Amino acid sequence: MENGFDALLLVNGHDGNASFVDDTISTIGVAHPDHEILSLAYFDLATSFVDDIRESDIGGMAQGGEFEISLVLYL
């Protein structure tokens, strides 16, 4: 890429954007086959430990729930 980077990571902050982000990653990847083009949803980072730290019942981690509010309060 012209800016000197050899990799790009798009961080998705809303699950509803998943297909758009996937399409974007594919489009950029085709245009720049020699570069690493990746995406990540921030909430996927907690998948391995969310059940250990959650206090809410199933469904309480949804939009505007325990996970998002805790993250915003922390930040």
C-alpha positions in Angstrom: 0.0 0.0 0.0 1.2 3.5 -0.7 1.4 4.4 3.0 4.1 1.8 3.8 2.0 -0.6 5.8 2.0 -4.2 4.9 -1.1 -5.1 7.0 -4.5 -3.7 7.8 -6.8 -4.7 10.7 -10.4 -3.4 10.7 -12.0 -3.6 14.1 -15.7 -4.1 14.0 -17.6 -2.4 16.9 -21.1 -3.6 15.9 -22.2 -7.1 15.1 -24.7 -5.8 12.5 -21.7 -4.7 10.5 -20.2 -8.2 10.2 -21.2 -8.9 6.6 -20.1 -5.3 5.5 -16.7 -5.7 7.2 -16.3 -9.2 5.6 -17.1 -7.8 2.2 -14.7 -4.9 2.7 -11.9 -7.2 3.8 -12.4 -9.3 0.7 -12.4 -6.3 -1.6 -9.3 -4.8 -0.1 -7.6 -8.3 0.0 -8.2 -8.8 -3.7 -6.9 -5.3 -4.5 -3.8 -5.9 -2.3 -2.9 -9.6 -2.5 0.6 -9.1 -1.1 -0.7 -7.6 2.2 -2.3 -9.0 5.3 -5.9 -7.8 5.4 -7.8 -8.9 8.5 -10.9 -8.0 10.6 -11.8 -8.6 14.2 -14.9 -7.9 16.3 -13.9 -6.5 19.6 -16.4 -8.6 21.4 -14.8 -11.8 20.0 -11.8 -11.0 22.2 -13.8 -11.9 25.3 -15.2 -15.2 24.0 -12.7 -17.4 25.9 -13.4 -15.9 29.3 -16.8 -14.2 29.1 -18.6 -17.0 30.9 -16.1 -16.7 33.8 -16.6 -13.0 34.3 -20.2 -12.4 33.5 -22.7 -11.5 36.2 -25.8 -11.2 34.0 -28.0 -14.1 32.8 -28.0 -15.3 29.2 -29.0 -12.3 27.0 -27.6 -9.8 29.4 -24.5 -9.4 27.3 -26.5 -8.1 24.3 -26.3 -4.6 22.9 -26.3 -2.1 25.7 -25.9 -4.9 28.2 -23.3 -5.9 30.8 -20.3 -6.3 28.3 -20.8 -3.0 26.4 -21.6 -0.9 29.5 -18.6 -2.4 31.4 -16.3 -1.6 28.5 -17.5 1.9 28.1 -17.2 2.5 31.9 -13.7 1.1 31.8 -12.6 3.3 28.9 
